[in-house]
C-alpha cells in the first residue's frame, strides 16, 4: 500500500471520529448546566450550526469511506 493511500485512510478515520466530537460539542453547548450564564437561545443558536456541520461531515465521510476503503482498485 502506498503512503498516499495510507494517508487518505488515516484522515478518513480521523474525520469520522471528529463527527462525534461535533455532536458532543453541540450537545454540551446546548444542554450543559455549566454554561447557564449564557442565554439559552444563544446556546441553541451556537449548537444548531454545529449539528448541521456534523450532518454535512457525515455525508462527506461516507463518500470518503466508500472511496478509500471499498474502492475496487480501478486506479491502481
N, C-alpha and C positions, 0 to 999 in steps of 0.2 A: 504494500500500500504506500503510495507516495505521500510526501509530507503535506501537500496541499489538501488532499482528501482527508487526512487525519486532522488538520487544522479546521477544516469546514465541519467535520463531525463534532469536534470539541466545542466549537462555538454554537453549533446547533443545540447540543445538550445544555450548554450554559444559558442560552436564550430561552430554552424551555423551562429551566429552573427559575429564571427571572420572572416568568409569568406568575408563579406562586408568590413571589415577593411583591409584585404589583397588587395582586388581590389582597394579600395580607396587609400591605400598607394602606390600601383604600379602606379595608375593614377597620384597621386601627384608627385611622384619622376620623372616620365617621362615628365610631361607637366607643372609643376609649374614654373611660372616666378621667384619665389623667390629662385630657385635653378639654376639660369642661370650661376652662377660662376663655375658650374660643367659641363664638356663637355657633349653634347647631346648623343653621342654614349655610354659614360659611364653610363649615366642615363638610357638609354634604356637597357643596359646590366644588370643594377640593377633591372629594372622594370619587365622584361620578366620572370625571375625566380619567382618573387612574383605572377605574373599572373598564371604561371604554378603550383605553390603551391596552389593557390586559387582553380584552377580547380581540383587538386588532393583532396583538402579538401571537395569539392562539392561531389565527389564520396564517400568519407568516411562518410560524414554527411548524405548522402542519405541512406546509408546502416544502420547507427546508428538510424536514424529517423524511418526507416522501422522496425528495431528490437525493439526499445524501445517504440514506440507509436502504432504500428499496429500489434504487435505480438498477436497471438491468446491465449496466456497464456498457452502454451503447457508445460512449465516447472514449473508452479505454482502448 
